[in-house]
Amino acid sequence: MTVEGGKTVHKVVVVQGDRAQATDNDYLGMVVIDDLPASPDPQSCELTFALDPECLLKVYARLGNVIREVTLAGSEPWEVKHL
């Protein structure tokens, strides 16, 4: 994903499926990745998804040397269309 310059908080909608449009796939939830270092220009951020032993989806965001871990937070399906 590409993070916008100047921001330290980013919302990521997580869907499952193989359709071209995100809204045509199954909505799993939204994660908020915060406390990433801000930069004046957009940067590439690597996302990794993994299931923990309790089958909760974990999202790891890596921006340079900074790594943040977030557990998927449940959200209402309609939110994916309003971002």
C-alpha positions in Angstrom: 0.0 0.0 0.0 1.1 3.6 -0.4 0.9 5.8 2.6 0.1 9.5 2.1 2.8 12.0 3.0 2.4 13.8 6.3 0.0 11.3 7.9 0.8 8.9 10.8 -2.6 7.1 10.9 -3.9 5.0 8.0 -7.2 3.0 7.6 -7.0 -0.3 5.6 -10.2 -2.1 4.5 -9.7 -5.9 4.4 -11.7 -8.0 2.0 -11.5 -11.6 0.9 -12.2 -12.7 -2.6 -10.9 -12.6 -6.2 -13.2 -10.1 -7.8 -11.7 -6.9 -9.3 -13.9 -4.5 -7.2 -13.4 -4.6 -3.4 -17.1 -4.1 -2.9 -17.8 -7.3 -4.8 -15.8 -9.4 -2.3 -16.5 -10.4 1.3 -15.8 -7.6 3.8 -13.7 -8.9 6.8 -13.2 -5.6 8.6 -11.0 -2.6 8.9 -7.6 -2.0 10.6 -6.2 1.3 11.7 -2.5 1.5 11.5 -1.2 4.3 13.6 2.1 5.7 14.9 3.8 5.3 11.5 6.5 7.9 10.9 5.3 10.8 8.8 7.2 11.9 5.7 6.5 14.8 3.3 6.2 12.4 0.4 4.1 9.3 -0.2 5.9 6.1 0.7 5.4 2.4 0.0 4.3 0.4 3.1 4.5 -3.4 3.1 1.5 -5.2 4.6 1.6 -8.8 5.8 -1.5 -10.8 6.9 -1.4 -13.7 9.3 -3.8 -15.7 11.5 -2.8 -16.0 15.2 -3.5 -19.2 17.3 -7.0 -17.9 18.1 -7.8 -17.4 14.4 -7.7 -13.6 14.7 -6.4 -11.8 11.6 -3.2 -9.9 12.4 -1.9 -7.2 10.0 1.8 -6.2 10.1 2.7 -2.9 8.5 6.3 -2.2 7.6 7.5 1.3 6.7 11.2 1.4 6.5 12.6 0.0 9.7 9.3 0.6 11.6 6.9 -2.4 12.0 3.4 -2.1 13.5 1.1 -5.0 14.4 -2.6 -4.6 14.4 -5.4 -7.1 15.1 -8.4 -6.9 12.7 -11.2 -4.8 14.3 -14.7 -5.6 13.4 -16.6 -2.9 11.5 -19.9 -2.7 9.8 -19.9 -3.8 6.2 -21.4 -0.5 5.0 -18.2 1.3 6.1 -16.2 -0.1 3.1 -18.4 1.9 0.7 -18.0 5.2 2.5 -14.2 5.5 2.7 
